[in-house]
Amino acid sequence: MAVPARCRLAAEASDGSLSPLRSSAAQRTVAIVTAALGGYRIPEDRIIDAVRMTRASLHGFVDIEVHGGFAMNAPIDVSFATLVDSLDAALVALGEQ
């Protein structure tokens, strides 16, 4: 990621406990992720779980990659595809509850 601070910003609180600029960015991130998950038909009382799971999974993977944590002799694309497939399966299951 060219600007790691953006990644940190997107991962911070969206409850208004941050400065207005940072809170606004976090709220936009949550709104975008929530909209992206719309097709899963996740019940309203579980959507926050889905948003948190999605953000944590993607942010965690990117953060580890950016900081060289995947410096192993295996293709990273396969690992990312596995993460996305697993996340998709979990979101489908949430939508079926």
C-alpha positions as MATLAB code, in Angstrom:
seq = 'MAVPARCRLAAEASDGSLSPLRSSAAQRTVAIVTAALGGYRIPEDRIIDAVRMTRASLHGFVDIEVHGGFAMNAPIDVSFATLVDSLDAALVALGEQ';
ca = [
       0.000    0.000    0.000;
       1.447    3.345   -1.008;
       0.087    5.171    2.034;
      -0.061    2.860    5.079;
      -1.612    5.647    7.173;
      -4.766    5.388    5.045;
      -5.051    1.743    5.996;
      -4.738    2.626    9.701;
      -7.276    5.417    9.309;
      -9.800    3.105    7.710;
      -9.445    0.689   10.625;
     -10.133    3.207   13.387;
     -13.322    3.814   15.339;
     -16.468    5.043   13.643;
     -18.284    6.033   16.853;
     -17.329    9.703   16.813;
     -14.551    9.303   19.382;
     -11.988   10.490   16.831;
     -11.405   13.895   15.344;
     -14.210   14.812   12.905;
     -12.046   14.157    9.840;
     -10.875   10.755   11.035;
     -14.334    9.798   12.283;
     -15.859   10.788    8.947;
     -13.403    8.587    7.046;
     -14.087    5.626    9.337;
     -17.836    6.097    8.967;
     -17.502    6.178    5.175;
     -15.502    2.962    5.306;
     -18.199    1.245    7.373;
     -20.907    2.548    5.022;
     -19.038    1.249    1.963;
     -18.463   -2.185    3.494;
     -22.087   -2.360    4.655;
     -23.297   -1.527    1.134;
     -20.927   -4.088   -0.398;
     -22.378   -6.782    1.870;
     -25.966   -5.997    0.842;
     -26.217   -8.939   -1.534;
     -25.639  -11.406    1.292;
     -28.999  -10.511    2.895;
     -27.482  -10.572    6.356;
     -30.050   -9.900    9.106;
     -29.901   -6.361   10.479;
     -28.907   -7.573   13.942;
     -25.854   -9.378   12.474;
     -24.630   -6.820    9.920;
     -22.183   -5.224   12.355;
     -20.618   -8.653   12.888;
     -20.253   -9.054    9.133;
     -18.747   -5.575    8.723;
     -16.259   -6.157   11.542;
     -15.310   -9.582   10.207;
     -14.799   -8.255    6.686;
     -12.791   -5.217    7.764;
     -10.639   -7.217   10.165;
      -9.912   -9.924    7.611;
      -8.967   -7.611    4.775;
      -7.136   -5.078    6.930;
      -5.219   -7.817    8.718;
      -4.096   -9.440    5.482;
      -3.000   -6.136    3.946;
      -1.241   -5.028    7.138;
       0.721   -8.269    7.373;
       1.656   -8.065    3.691;
       2.727   -4.405    3.898;
       4.945   -5.167    6.882;
       6.661   -8.136    5.215;
       4.954  -10.793    7.293;
       4.300  -13.005    4.282;
       7.943  -13.307    3.260;
       7.591  -17.017    2.635;
       8.239  -19.163   -0.363;
       4.578  -19.523   -1.343;
       2.359  -17.492   -3.676;
       0.499  -14.770   -1.791;
      -2.309  -14.693   -4.363;
      -3.367  -18.211   -3.400;
      -3.479  -17.225    0.265;
      -5.546  -14.133   -0.493;
      -7.970  -16.119   -2.649;
      -8.357  -18.600    0.211;
      -9.125  -15.729    2.598;
     -11.710  -14.252    0.227;
     -13.350  -17.649   -0.380;
     -13.528  -18.306    3.372;
     -14.908  -14.857    4.068;
     -17.517  -15.333    1.338;
     -18.608  -18.660    2.851;
     -18.920  -17.099    6.306;
     -20.952  -14.175    4.938;
     -23.249  -16.541    3.033;
     -23.801  -18.474    6.274;
     -24.637  -15.258    8.141;
     -27.145  -14.397    5.424;
     -28.848  -17.755    5.839;
     -29.471  -17.326    9.580;
];
